[in-house]
Amino acid sequence: MIQPKRAIIIILDGVGIGELPDAGRFGDEGSHTLGNLARAVDGLKLPHLERLGLGNIEPLQGMQPQSHPLANYGKMAEKSPGKDSTSGHWELAGYELDFAFPTYPQGFPAEVLDPFKMQIGRGVLGNKTASGTEIIKALGVEHIRTGYPIVYTSADSVFQIAAHEEIIPLDELYRVCEIARKILSGKHAVSRVIARPFVGDSPENFVRTRSRRDFSLIPSHKLLQNCFQENSVPTVGIGKIDDLYAGVGLDRKIHSKSNDEGMNALIEQIKVLEKGLILINFVDFDMLWGHRNNPAGFYRELQNFDQRLLEVLDLLKPGDLLVITADHGNDPTTPSTDHSREYVPLLFYGPSIRKGINLGIRNSFADLGRTVAEVFGFDSCGLAGRSFWKLLTE
């Protein structure tokens, strides 16, 4: 292979490819984001992902296995005991968690809420597990009347704060989230505190805005992007990447408010960055469609990504690596509106590397980060996982 110059890792948020063996422990039996979606829409038509080898990973209605796929292909199991975005992203970057982040199906205890209310100088509404869109319908009017933020959680390890932008302006909402982040430590160290602003004047037209912001825990282990920085190679995070890694290891942080905006930023960075690591999360699959059990919207989003993927492929040069994967599942066809414990797809492509190799089932997402580190000569960086680079160089 020509000396590697750029690694582009695309994370399709929530795009899983079949339940893990322990999915039953998470209530996710039968989950298969891509497989069930394919059946729901009478077959997937994603020609560029098909050409890379998505249909070679396992049978998917509408996706034909390629005799000579452009990419190397496989799927990865999550070793960390969770199905949240934080543990998924951390593991992809070489940090396998040996613990699960705390969850609060019965709401948050007084030892969390009492200091929170005291420090923000307000009461709170909600404090329960809920859909974000439904809880603002139910409590939005009372929130406007009282000025109290709406606190809620989900099956994931999150402390979410919803507030109307005219009642609690964005800067104040973000400050409130920072207060919560400091309180939620130790045994209550949730993976993310999330600001959930909304607008509207009645339950019928309350709508969440794109000014969401995540306040994540700081990883306590070295990540792939740290390895690049230690070797003076630039790193860029696009979309939710900055939030999910708490900014760790990123030289440049580009926040985007939609998949299309993220793709525009990715294309621009490929054009201007001569050497480095680009990490991008495409969140709309998960946020807009998976959590709302909307297969049609999920599929349209995949079709749009597939169409724009050609723009990325056309820009790649010798020495580039392109990886397409995910952080967990979010099957829009199951009764659950939460993430699902699934394998994630692995497509590993470079103009100058071997093609069409079956990478099999990897035992950890961390195999990806470990492999990219080895390709760039950072294999002594201390990441978890097992590299599959030898499969492509034998």
C-alpha positions in Angstrom: 0.0 0.0 0.0 1.0 3.6 -0.7 2.0 5.4 2.5 -1.3 6.2 4.3 -2.3 9.8 4.5 -6.0 10.0 5.5 -8.5 7.9 7.3 -12.1 8.8 7.0 -14.4 6.9 9.5 -18.1 7.3 8.8 -20.4 6.2 11.7 -24.1 5.7 10.6 -25.8 6.3 14.0 -28.2 3.4 14.8 -27.6 1.4 11.6 -27.2 -2.1 13.1 -27.1 -5.4 11.2 -28.7 -8.0 13.5 -29.1 -8.8 17.2 -26.1 -9.8 19.2 -26.2 -13.2 21.1 -26.9 -11.3 24.4 -29.6 -9.1 22.9 -32.2 -10.8 25.1 -30.6 -9.3 28.2 -31.4 -5.9 26.7 -34.9 -6.7 25.6 -33.9 -6.6 21.9 -34.7 -10.1 20.6 -35.6 -9.9 16.9 -33.9 -6.6 16.3 -32.2 -6.2 13.0 -32.2 -2.6 11.8 -31.1 -3.2 8.2 -32.8 -6.6 7.8 -36.2 -5.6 9.2 -36.0 -2.3 7.4 -35.4 -4.0 4.1 -38.5 -6.2 4.6 -40.6 -3.1 5.7 -39.8 -1.2 2.5 -39.9 -4.2 0.2 -36.2 -4.3 -0.5 -33.3 -1.8 -0.2 -31.9 0.0 -3.2 -28.6 1.4 -2.2 -26.3 1.0 -5.2 -23.1 2.5 -3.9 -23.3 0.7 -0.5 -24.1 -2.5 -2.5 -21.1 -2.0 -4.7 -18.9 -1.6 -1.6 -20.2 -4.9 -0.3 -23.0 -4.2 2.2 -25.0 -7.1 0.8 -22.0 -9.4 1.2 -22.0 -9.0 5.0 -25.3 -11.0 5.3 -28.4 -11.4 3.2 -30.5 -8.2 3.0 -33.6 -8.0 0.8 -32.9 -6.0 -2.3 -29.1 -5.9 -1.8 -27.1 -8.3 -4.1 -23.9 -9.8 -2.9 -21.0 -8.7 -5.2 -18.7 -11.1 -6.8 -15.9 -8.5 -6.5 -17.0 -6.0 -3.9 -15.1 -2.7 -3.8 -14.5 -2.8 -0.1 -13.6 -5.4 2.5 -16.5 -6.4 4.6 -17.7 -7.9 7.9 -19.5 -7.1 11.0 -18.5 -6.2 14.6 -19.9 -7.2 18.0 -19.9 -4.7 20.9 -17.8 -6.0 23.7 -18.8 -3.2 26.1 -21.9 -4.0 28.2 -24.2 -1.4 26.6 -26.0 -0.2 23.5 -25.6 3.6 23.9 -23.9 6.0 21.5 -21.1 6.8 24.0 -19.9 3.3 24.7 -20.2 2.4 21.0 -18.1 5.4 19.9 -15.5 4.9 22.6 -15.2 1.2 21.6 -14.8 2.1 17.9 -11.9 4.3 18.9 -10.2 1.6 20.9 -11.7 1.8 24.4 -13.6 -1.2 25.6 -15.7 -0.5 28.7 -15.9 -3.1 31.5 -18.9 -1.5 33.1 -22.3 -0.2 32.0 -23.3 3.4 32.4 -26.1 3.9 35.0 -29.7 4.1 33.9 -32.8 5.4 35.7 -36.0 3.7 34.6 -37.7 5.0 37.7 -36.4 8.6 37.4 -33.5 10.3 39.1 -33.1 10.1 43.0 -33.3 13.1 45.3 -29.5 13.0 45.8 -29.2 14.0 42.1 -32.2 16.3 41.8 -32.0 18.2 45.1 -28.5 19.7 44.4 -29.5 20.3 40.8 -32.6 22.3 41.7 -30.7 24.3 44.3 -27.9 25.2 41.9 -30.2 26.2 39.0 -32.6 28.1 41.3 -35.7 26.4 39.8 -37.8 23.3 40.3 -38.1 20.6 37.6 -40.9 18.8 35.8 -41.1 15.2 34.6 -38.2 13.1 36.1 -39.3 9.9 34.3 -38.5 7.8 31.3 -40.2 9.3 28.3 -40.2 10.0 24.6 -38.7 13.4 24.0 -41.4 14.5 21.6 -44.2 13.2 23.9 -43.0 14.7 27.1 -42.9 18.2 25.7 -46.5 17.7 24.5 -47.5 16.7 28.0 -45.5 19.2 30.0 -44.6 22.0 27.6 -47.4 24.3 28.7 -46.6 23.8 32.4 -43.0 24.5 31.6 -43.9 27.8 29.9 -46.0 28.7 32.9 -43.5 27.8 35.6 -40.2 28.2 33.9 -39.1 24.8 35.3 -37.0 22.7 32.9 -38.3 19.3 31.9 -36.0 16.5 33.1 -36.4 13.0 31.6 -34.4 9.9 30.6 -34.7 6.9 28.4 -33.4 3.3 28.3 -30.0 4.8 27.7 -27.7 6.4 30.3 -28.8 10.0 29.7 -30.1 13.0 31.7 -32.1 15.0 29.3 -33.2 18.6 29.8 -36.0 20.0 27.6 -36.7 23.7 27.6 -38.5 26.2 25.4 -36.0 28.6 23.8 -38.1 31.6 24.8 -38.4 30.5 28.4 -34.8 29.2 29.0 -32.5 30.7 26.3 -29.9 28.4 24.7 -27.0 29.8 26.7 -28.8 29.3 29.9 -29.9 25.8 29.0 -26.4 24.9 28.2 -25.2 26.3 31.5 -27.9 24.3 33.3 -26.6 21.2 31.5 -23.1 21.9 32.6 -24.3 22.1 36.2 -26.0 18.7 35.8 -22.8 17.2 34.2 -20.8 18.2 37.3 -23.4 16.7 39.7 -23.7 13.5 37.7 -20.4 11.9 38.8 -19.3 8.8 40.7 -22.1 6.2 40.8 -24.4 8.6 39.0 -21.9 9.3 36.1 -24.4 9.0 33.2 -22.8 8.8 29.8 -24.5 12.0 28.5 -26.4 15.1 29.7 -28.4 16.3 26.7 -29.9 19.8 26.1 -33.2 19.4 24.2 -34.5 22.9 23.2 -37.9 23.3 21.6 -40.1 26.0 20.2 -43.9 26.4 19.6 -46.9 27.9 21.4 -49.1 24.8 22.0 -48.7 21.1 22.4 -49.9 20.6 18.8 -46.9 22.6 17.4 -44.2 22.1 20.0 -41.1 20.9 18.0 -37.5 20.2 19.1 -34.9 22.4 17.4 -31.5 21.5 15.9 -29.7 23.2 18.8 -29.4 20.0 20.8 -26.1 19.7 22.6 -24.6 16.7 24.4 -22.3 16.9 27.4 -20.4 13.6 27.6 -18.2 12.1 30.2 -14.5 12.5 29.4 -13.0 9.1 28.3 -10.5 7.8 30.8 -8.6 5.7 28.2 -6.5 6.6 25.2 -8.5 6.8 21.9 -7.6 6.4 18.3 -7.6 10.2 17.8 -5.1 10.6 20.6 -2.7 8.3 18.7 -2.9 10.6 15.7 -2.3 13.7 17.8 0.7 12.1 19.5 2.2 11.6 16.1 1.4 15.2 15.0 -1.3 14.1 12.5 -4.4 16.4 12.4 -7.8 15.2 13.6 -11.2 16.4 12.7 -14.6 15.6 14.3 -17.9 16.3 12.4 -21.4 16.1 13.8 -21.9 14.6 17.2 -18.3 13.4 17.3 -17.1 16.3 19.5 -20.0 15.7 22.0 -19.6 12.0 22.2 -15.9 12.1 22.8 -16.1 15.2 25.0 -13.8 16.9 22.6 -10.9 14.5 23.4 -8.3 14.1 20.7 -9.9 16.5 18.2 -8.0 19.4 16.6 -11.0 20.7 14.7 -14.6 20.3 15.7 -17.4 20.9 13.2 -20.9 20.8 14.5 -23.6 20.0 11.9 -27.4 20.1 12.3 -28.4 17.5 9.7 -26.9 14.6 7.7 -26.8 16.8 4.6 -24.9 19.5 6.5 -22.5 16.9 7.9 -21.9 15.5 4.4 -21.1 19.0 3.1 -18.6 19.4 5.9 -17.1 16.0 5.2 -16.6 16.7 1.5 -15.0 20.1 2.3 -12.6 18.5 4.7 -11.6 15.8 2.2 -10.8 18.6 -0.3 -8.7 20.6 2.1 -7.1 18.1 4.5 -4.0 16.6 3.0 -3.2 14.3 5.9 -5.2 13.3 9.0 -8.1 11.5 10.6 -11.7 12.5 10.0 -14.5 11.1 12.2 -18.1 11.8 11.3 -21.4 10.8 12.9 -24.6 10.9 10.8 -27.1 11.2 13.6 -30.4 11.6 11.7 -30.9 7.8 11.1 -31.1 7.4 14.9 -32.6 10.7 16.1 -35.2 11.4 13.4 -36.3 7.9 12.3 -35.1 5.1 14.6 -36.4 6.6 17.8 -39.6 7.5 16.1 -40.2 4.0 14.6 -40.4 5.5 11.1 -39.0 2.9 8.6 -39.9 5.1 5.5 -38.0 8.0 6.9 -35.1 5.8 7.8 -34.9 4.4 4.3 -35.1 7.8 2.7 -32.2 8.9 4.8 -30.2 5.8 3.8 -31.0 6.5 0.1 -29.8 10.1 0.4 -26.6 9.0 2.1 -26.0 6.4 -0.5 -26.4 8.9 -3.3 -24.0 11.4 -1.7 -21.5 8.6 -0.9 -20.5 8.7 -4.5 -19.2 12.3 -4.0 -17.0 11.0 -1.2 -15.7 8.0 -3.3 -14.9 10.3 -6.2 -12.6 12.4 -4.0 -10.5 9.6 -2.5 -6.9 9.3 -3.4 -4.2 6.6 -3.1 -3.3 6.5 0.5 -6.8 7.1 1.7 -8.8 4.8 3.9 -12.6 4.9 4.1 -14.5 3.1 6.8 -18.3 2.9 7.1 -19.8 1.4 10.3 -22.2 2.2 13.1 -22.3 2.5 16.9 -25.4 0.4 17.7 -28.8 -0.5 16.3 -32.1 1.4 16.3 -34.6 -0.9 14.6 -37.5 1.3 13.5 -39.8 -1.7 13.0 -39.9 -3.0 16.6 -42.2 -1.8 19.4 -39.2 -0.3 21.2 -38.2 3.3 20.4 -34.8 2.8 22.0 -31.4 1.6 20.7 -31.0 -2.1 20.0 -28.1 -4.3 20.9 -26.8 -5.3 17.5 -23.8 -6.1 15.4 -22.7 -3.1 13.3 -21.6 -3.3 9.6 -18.0 -2.9 8.7 -16.9 -1.7 5.2 -13.2 -1.0 4.9 -12.0 0.5 1.7 -8.9 2.1 0.2 -8.0 2.7 -3.4 -4.6 1.2 -2.8 -5.5 -1.8 -0.5 -6.8 -5.2 -1.3 -10.5 -5.5 -1.9 -13.3 -8.0 -1.4 -11.8 -9.7 1.7 -14.4 -11.2 4.2 -13.3 -9.8 7.5 -15.8 -12.1 9.3 -17.4 -11.3 12.7 -15.1 -9.2 14.8 -15.4 -9.7 18.6 -15.1 -6.0 19.4 -15.7 -2.6 17.8 -12.2 -1.8 19.0 -10.8 -4.0 16.2 -11.5 -1.0 13.9 -9.6 1.6 15.8 -6.7 -0.9 16.4 -6.5 -1.6 12.7 -6.5 2.0 11.6 -3.8 2.7 14.1 -1.7 -0.1 12.7 -2.1 1.1 9.1 -0.7 4.4 10.1 2.2 2.9 12.1 0.7 3.6 15.6 0.2 0.0 16.6 2.1 0.5 19.9 -0.4 3.2 20.9 -2.1 1.0 23.5 -5.6 0.6 22.1 -7.8 -2.4 22.8 -9.0 -4.8 20.1 -7.3 -7.0 17.5 -6.2 -5.6 14.2 -7.4 -7.3 11.0 -4.7 -5.5 8.9 -2.8 -8.8 8.3 -5.9 -10.2 6.5 -5.5 -7.5 3.9 -1.7 -7.7 3.5 -1.1 -11.5 3.3 
